[in-house]
Amino acid sequence: MQYLIDASVYVFRAYYSMPDDMVDDDGNPINALYGYCRFLGDFMEQVKPEYIAVAFDESSSTSFRTEIYPEYKANRDPAPPELKRQFLQCRRFTKALGLMSCAHPNYEADDLIGTLVTDGREQGQPSTIVTRDKDLAQLLSEDDVFWDFAGRGKLKYHQIPETFGVWPEQIADFLALAGDSVDNIKGVRGVGKKTAEALLAHFGSLEDIYANIDTVHEVNVRGAKTLGAKLEAHKEDAMLARRLTGIACDAPYERPETGLKPVAPDLGAINALYDEAGIGMSLRRQAERVSDLI
């Protein structure tokens, strides 16, 4: 089993949950760094993974999706400087801990994880995706696991519908129909989550919905009589959205010689980072314990 961590989820979680008065000697916040380092150390101690990679978002404004649709994620405020600084520190820590770390200016962490899932599958290696982002559930096959670490826990392929409303292979289509306000994807106007779920339960996919548009009125959902006209009127929006909601599984990434196998942590680099941040002995001892595991 290979473990693929969606780092941004846990950096943001730490940033918003840890006290913002945690600062270094120069007054720079370290709350996201501290929380992320503790999470990653806890994960390594608990799981002891044989294969692991950590994917970061490098830039949301330069991804291939913004080239397709400039409004993609345009509703989000830019990350504050103090968080950008900590993201870089988190990437330094990941590398110093001996783990494969990847990021790309034109692809999101989702795409890098999708590529690693695909590459692993070709080698007979199932994946556990460590995240709380439902978008990544679209990557699951029968052998894979979606793990919301410190959240709802582990979900297998057959558990995804009861949690997210549709099967893994339908998630990108679902988001294309219902839209995704988080990423500023509008989808089909007048089609909400329940309607999108009903359509996909009936037809199976976005492609089959449009291939059978004349029978959409038969779907057991409120407003079915006018649903076909809405779908026709916003077909271009749906198809554009589908290009944005699908995860690319061919992203370029640099694979170290050791592949996804962790290597011995560089304790000197970790302690140097902790010295800069004014982080004390608890996390230093944890890094030493992780080193003893590898």
C-alpha positions in Angstrom: 0.0 0.0 0.0 1.3 3.5 -0.9 0.2 6.5 1.2 -0.4 9.7 -0.7 -0.9 12.8 1.5 -2.7 16.0 0.3 -0.5 18.3 2.3 -2.5 21.6 1.8 -5.5 20.1 3.7 -3.3 19.6 6.8 -1.4 22.9 6.5 -4.6 24.9 6.3 -6.2 22.8 9.1 -3.2 23.6 11.4 -3.3 27.3 10.3 -6.9 27.7 11.3 -6.9 25.5 14.4 -3.7 26.3 16.1 -3.3 29.5 18.1 -2.2 32.4 15.9 0.0 33.8 18.7 2.5 31.0 18.1 5.4 33.0 16.7 9.2 32.7 16.2 11.7 35.2 17.7 11.1 37.6 14.9 7.3 37.6 15.4 6.5 35.3 12.4 3.6 32.9 12.9 4.5 29.2 13.1 1.1 27.8 13.9 0.7 26.1 10.5 4.2 24.8 10.6 3.9 23.4 14.1 0.6 21.7 13.5 1.7 20.2 10.1 5.0 18.9 11.6 3.1 17.3 14.4 0.5 15.8 12.0 3.2 14.3 9.8 5.2 13.0 12.7 2.1 11.4 14.2 1.3 9.9 10.8 4.7 8.3 10.4 4.7 6.9 13.9 1.2 5.5 13.6 1.3 4.1 10.1 5.0 3.3 9.5 4.4 3.4 5.7 6.7 1.5 3.4 5.7 3.8 0.5 4.7 7.4 0.9 4.5 10.7 -1.0 3.4 14.2 0.0 1.8 16.5 -2.7 1.6 20.3 -2.3 -0.2 22.9 -4.3 2.4 25.3 -5.7 0.1 27.9 -7.4 -3.7 28.0 -8.1 -3.3 30.9 -10.4 -1.0 29.2 -12.9 -2.6 25.8 -13.2 -3.8 24.4 -16.5 -7.4 24.9 -15.3 -7.0 28.7 -15.1 -5.9 28.6 -18.8 -9.2 26.8 -19.6 -11.3 29.0 -17.3 -9.7 32.2 -15.9 -12.4 32.4 -13.2 -11.3 29.1 -11.7 -10.8 29.7 -7.9 -11.0 33.4 -8.6 -13.4 33.8 -5.6 -10.6 32.8 -3.2 -8.6 35.4 -1.3 -4.8 35.1 -1.9 -3.0 33.3 0.9 -1.6 35.8 3.4 2.2 36.2 3.4 2.6 34.5 6.8 0.9 31.4 5.4 2.9 31.3 2.2 6.1 31.5 4.3 4.9 28.5 6.4 4.0 26.5 3.3 7.6 26.7 2.2 8.8 25.7 5.7 6.4 22.7 5.6 7.9 21.6 2.3 11.4 21.9 3.8 10.3 19.8 6.7 8.7 17.1 4.5 11.9 16.8 2.5 14.1 16.8 5.7 11.9 14.0 7.1 13.0 11.8 4.2 9.7 11.7 2.3 9.0 12.2 -1.4 7.6 15.7 -1.8 6.1 16.9 -5.1 4.6 20.1 -6.5 4.2 21.6 -9.9 3.2 25.2 -11.1 0.8 23.9 -13.7 -0.8 21.0 -11.8 -2.5 20.9 -8.4 -1.8 18.4 -5.7 -4.9 16.5 -6.7 -3.4 15.9 -10.1 0.0 14.8 -8.7 -1.8 12.4 -6.4 -3.9 11.1 -9.3 -0.8 10.5 -11.3 0.8 8.6 -8.4 -2.4 6.5 -7.9 -2.3 5.6 -11.6 1.4 4.8 -11.6 0.9 2.7 -8.5 -2.0 0.9 -10.0 0.0 -0.1 -13.1 2.6 -1.6 -10.7 -0.1 -3.5 -8.7 0.2 -1.1 -5.8 -3.1 0.2 -4.2 -3.2 3.6 -2.7 -4.5 5.2 0.5 -5.2 8.9 -0.2 -4.9 10.9 3.0 -7.2 13.9 2.6 -10.6 15.3 3.5 -11.2 16.7 0.0 -14.1 14.8 -1.6 -12.7 15.6 -5.1 -9.9 13.0 -4.6 -12.5 10.2 -3.9 -12.9 10.1 -7.7 -9.6 8.2 -7.9 -10.7 5.2 -5.8 -10.9 1.7 -7.2 -12.0 -1.3 -5.2 -8.5 -1.7 -3.7 -7.9 1.9 -2.6 -8.8 3.8 0.5 -9.8 7.4 1.2 -8.5 8.4 4.6 -9.7 11.5 6.4 -6.9 11.3 9.0 -8.2 12.7 12.4 -11.6 13.2 10.7 -14.2 10.8 9.5 -11.7 8.0 9.2 -11.2 5.5 6.4 -13.6 5.0 3.5 -13.5 2.2 1.0 -14.8 2.4 -2.5 -18.3 1.0 -1.7 -18.7 3.5 1.2 -18.2 6.6 -0.9 -21.9 6.9 -2.1 -23.2 7.0 1.5 -20.8 9.7 2.3 -20.7 11.8 -0.9 -23.9 10.8 -2.6 -22.4 9.2 -5.8 -19.9 6.6 -6.8 -16.2 7.6 -7.1 -16.3 7.5 -10.9 -19.3 9.9 -10.8 -17.8 12.6 -8.6 -16.3 14.7 -11.4 -19.7 14.5 -13.3 -21.6 15.4 -10.1 -19.5 18.5 -9.6 -19.9 19.4 -13.3 -23.7 19.3 -12.9 -24.1 20.8 -9.4 -21.2 23.1 -9.6 -18.5 23.6 -7.0 -18.6 27.0 -5.2 -15.3 26.3 -3.4 -13.5 26.3 -6.8 -15.8 28.8 -8.5 -17.2 26.3 -10.9 -20.8 27.1 -11.8 -22.1 23.9 -13.4 -25.7 23.8 -14.7 -27.9 26.6 -13.4 -30.9 25.1 -11.6 -29.3 21.7 -10.9 -28.5 21.2 -7.3 -26.9 18.4 -5.4 -30.0 16.2 -5.0 -30.9 16.6 -8.7 -27.4 15.8 -9.8 -27.4 12.7 -7.6 -30.8 11.6 -9.1 -29.6 12.1 -12.6 -26.4 10.1 -12.1 -28.3 7.4 -10.3 -30.6 7.1 -13.3 -28.2 7.5 -16.2 -24.7 6.7 -14.7 -22.7 9.5 -16.3 -22.8 13.1 -17.6 -22.2 11.7 -21.1 -25.2 9.3 -20.9 -27.4 12.1 -19.5 -26.8 14.2 -22.6 -27.1 11.1 -24.8 -30.6 10.5 -23.4 -31.7 14.1 -22.9 -35.2 13.3 -24.3 -35.9 10.9 -21.4 -34.7 13.2 -18.5 -38.3 14.0 -17.7 -38.7 10.4 -16.5 -36.2 10.9 -13.6 -38.0 10.9 -10.2 -36.9 14.3 -9.1 -38.7 17.6 -8.5 -38.8 19.8 -11.6 -38.1 16.8 -14.0 -40.4 18.3 -16.7 -38.2 21.3 -17.2 -34.9 19.6 -16.4 -34.1 18.6 -20.0 -34.4 22.2 -21.2 -32.1 23.5 -18.4 -29.5 20.8 -19.3 -29.7 21.7 -23.0 -29.4 25.4 -22.3 -26.3 25.0 -20.1 -24.6 22.1 -21.9 -21.5 24.2 -22.7 -21.2 25.1 -19.0 -21.5 21.5 -18.0 -18.9 20.4 -20.5 -16.5 23.2 -19.5 -17.0 22.3 -15.8 -16.3 18.7 -16.5 -12.9 19.6 -17.9 -12.2 21.4 -14.6 -13.5 18.8 -12.1 -11.7 15.8 -13.5 -8.3 15.0 -12.0 -5.4 14.8 -14.5 -3.5 11.6 -14.0 -0.5 12.4 -16.3 1.1 15.2 -14.3 4.9 15.4 -14.5 6.8 14.9 -11.3 10.3 14.2 -10.2 10.7 10.7 -8.8 13.7 10.2 -6.5 15.9 7.1 -7.0 14.3 5.5 -3.9 10.9 6.1 -5.3 8.2 6.4 -2.7 10.2 4.6 0.0 11.1 7.0 2.9 14.8 7.5 3.6 16.5 8.4 6.9 15.5 11.9 8.1 18.1 14.7 8.1 17.9 15.5 11.7 20.3 18.3 11.3 18.1 20.1 8.8 15.0 19.5 10.9 16.7 20.9 14.0 17.9 23.9 12.0 14.3 24.6 10.9 13.1 24.2 14.4 15.8 26.5 15.6 14.6 29.2 13.2 11.0 28.7 14.2 11.7 28.4 18.0 10.1 25.0 18.2 11.1 23.0 21.3 12.0 19.5 22.3 8.7 17.7 21.8 8.7 17.7 18.0 12.5 17.2 17.9 12.1 14.0 19.9 9.3 12.9 17.6 11.6 13.4 14.6 14.2 11.2 16.3 11.6 8.5 16.9 10.6 8.6 13.2 14.3 8.3 12.3 14.5 5.2 14.4 11.6 3.6 12.4 13.4 3.9 9.0 
